[in-house]
Amino acid sequence: MRLDETGRLEAFSDGVMAVIITIMAFDVKPPSAPSLSSLHEVVPKLLVYVLSFTMVGIYWNNHHHLLRATRRMDSGVMWSNLFLLLWLSLLPAVTAWMGEFPGHALPASCYGVIALGAGFSYSLLTKRIIRANGTDSEVARAIGRDRKGYVSLGLYFAGVFLAFVSPIISYVAYATVAVMWFIPDRRLNLVEQANDGNLS
């Protein structure tokens, strides 16, 4: 069986992420007319929505595997998790803004700030989980030095400033991070399976 406290934290987080995706979906509007020009007008908003949907989906997926691999929690883990949800909850607003002005630097840069905040808070969450479970724990060994996490933060940080050179460059940086994280870390899957076997 799952640890009750971990299951409660995961269920709460799942609900918040589901609401975030729902809010973003409500902002997706159909073309105003049955014409290619009208379709062309909504393409930027649709692409930004897909990027944000993918980002939230990746956090949901990896967050699930991270918590399933976690055996112990403390208040630091819970507050770090709330910090992550805070940043993710800002995504709908900045997604709508960037979708409305896809060629402008400031919305693209602010999107990077939100993404950077979410990435930093997820990294903080993993560190708090390692602290709660011990540096010699299986989850600590699975996460390791978290090189992929640091590369992601670097790309988000670069995107914040590269948006003022060209918003397209920042979009490429954000999309690159999404591709990097699309497949959950296999090491966490192995720890999760071991923990499920020990708790059954």
C-alpha positions in Angstrom: 0.0 0.0 0.0 1.0 3.6 -0.5 2.0 5.8 2.4 -1.1 7.9 3.2 0.7 11.2 3.5 2.4 10.8 0.1 -0.9 9.8 -1.5 -2.7 12.8 -0.1 0.0 15.2 -1.4 -0.1 13.6 -4.8 -3.9 13.8 -5.0 -3.9 17.4 -4.0 -1.2 18.3 -6.6 -3.1 16.3 -9.3 -6.2 18.3 -8.6 -4.4 21.7 -8.8 -2.6 20.7 -12.1 -5.9 19.5 -13.6 -7.5 22.9 -12.8 -4.5 24.7 -14.3 -4.9 22.8 -17.6 -8.7 23.4 -17.5 -8.2 27.2 -17.2 -5.8 27.2 -20.1 -8.2 25.1 -22.2 -11.0 27.6 -21.6 -8.8 30.3 -23.2 -8.5 28.4 -26.5 -11.0 29.8 -28.9 -12.0 28.6 -32.4 -11.3 30.6 -35.5 -13.7 33.5 -36.0 -14.6 32.5 -39.5 -14.2 29.4 -41.8 -11.2 30.7 -43.6 -7.4 30.1 -43.6 -6.7 33.6 -42.5 -8.9 33.1 -39.4 -7.2 29.8 -38.7 -3.8 31.5 -39.1 -4.8 34.0 -36.4 -5.4 31.3 -33.8 -2.3 29.2 -34.6 0.1 31.1 -32.2 -2.4 30.8 -29.3 -2.8 27.1 -30.0 1.0 26.5 -30.2 1.5 28.3 -26.9 -1.3 26.3 -25.3 0.3 23.1 -26.5 3.6 24.1 -25.0 2.1 25.0 -21.7 -0.1 21.9 -21.7 3.0 19.8 -22.3 4.9 21.5 -19.6 2.2 20.9 -17.0 1.8 17.3 -18.2 5.5 16.7 -17.8 5.5 18.1 -14.3 2.4 16.0 -13.5 4.1 12.9 -14.8 7.5 13.4 -13.2 5.9 14.6 -10.0 3.9 11.4 -9.8 7.0 9.2 -10.2 9.0 11.3 -7.8 6.4 11.0 -5.0 5.9 7.3 -5.7 9.6 6.8 -5.2 9.4 8.8 -1.9 9.1 6.8 1.4 9.2 9.7 3.9 8.0 13.3 3.9 8.2 16.3 6.2 6.8 19.9 6.3 9.6 21.1 4.1 8.5 18.7 1.3 4.9 19.9 1.7 5.9 23.6 1.5 8.2 23.0 -1.4 5.4 21.2 -3.2 3.1 24.2 -2.6 5.9 26.5 -4.0 5.9 24.4 -7.2 2.1 24.6 -7.5 2.3 28.4 -7.0 4.5 28.8 -10.1 2.5 26.4 -12.2 -0.7 28.3 -11.3 0.7 31.4 -12.9 1.1 29.6 -16.3 -2.5 30.2 -17.6 -2.1 34.0 -17.3 1.3 34.2 -19.0 0.2 31.6 -21.6 -2.8 33.7 -22.6 -0.5 36.8 -22.7 2.1 35.2 -24.9 -0.5 33.7 -27.1 -2.1 37.1 -27.7 1.3 38.8 -28.5 3.5 36.0 -29.8 6.0 38.3 -31.5 6.7 40.5 -28.5 9.7 40.1 -26.3 8.2 40.9 -22.9 5.5 38.2 -22.8 8.0 35.6 -24.1 10.5 36.7 -21.4 7.9 36.6 -18.6 6.9 33.1 -19.7 10.5 32.1 -19.2 10.5 33.7 -15.7 7.5 31.5 -14.8 9.0 28.4 -16.3 12.3 29.2 -14.5 10.4 29.6 -11.2 8.6 26.2 -11.7 11.9 24.5 -12.6 13.7 25.9 -9.6 10.8 24.9 -7.3 10.8 21.4 -8.7 14.5 21.2 -8.0 13.9 22.5 -4.5 11.3 19.8 -4.0 13.6 17.0 -5.0 16.3 18.4 -2.6 13.8 18.5 0.3 12.7 15.0 -0.5 16.3 13.8 -0.5 16.8 15.6 2.9 13.7 13.9 4.3 14.7 10.4 3.0 18.5 10.7 3.6 21.4 11.3 1.2 22.0 7.6 1.1 18.4 6.8 0.2 17.3 5.1 -3.1 15.5 8.3 -4.3 18.7 10.3 -3.6 20.8 7.9 -5.7 18.2 7.9 -8.5 18.2 11.7 -8.7 22.0 11.9 -8.5 23.5 15.2 -9.5 20.4 16.2 -11.4 22.4 17.4 -14.5 19.2 17.5 -16.6 17.6 19.7 -14.0 20.4 22.2 -14.1 20.5 22.3 -17.9 16.8 23.0 -17.9 17.2 25.9 -15.6 20.0 27.2 -17.8 17.8 27.1 -20.9 14.9 28.8 -19.1 17.3 31.5 -17.8 18.7 32.0 -21.3 15.2 32.2 -22.8 14.3 35.1 -20.4 17.0 37.3 -22.0 17.1 35.8 -25.5 13.4 36.8 -25.9 14.7 40.4 -26.3 16.9 39.3 -29.2 14.2 37.2 -30.8 11.1 35.6 -29.1 11.5 32.6 -31.5 14.9 31.8 -29.9 13.3 31.7 -26.5 10.5 29.5 -27.7 13.0 27.1 -29.0 14.8 27.1 -25.6 11.5 26.4 -23.8 10.5 23.6 -26.2 13.9 22.0 -25.9 13.4 21.6 -22.1 10.0 20.0 -22.8 11.6 17.5 -25.1 14.3 16.7 -22.6 11.7 15.9 -19.9 9.1 14.2 -22.0 10.2 10.7 -20.9 10.2 10.3 -17.1 13.5 9.3 -15.5 13.8 5.5 -15.6 15.7 5.4 -12.4 12.8 6.8 -10.4 10.6 4.2 -12.0 12.8 1.5 -10.7 12.8 3.0 -7.2 9.0 3.4 -7.4 8.6 -0.3 -8.3 10.8 -1.4 -5.4 8.9 0.8 -3.0 5.6 -0.6 -4.2 6.9 -4.1 -3.6 8.0 -3.3 -0.1 4.7 -1.7 0.8 2.5 -4.4 -0.6 
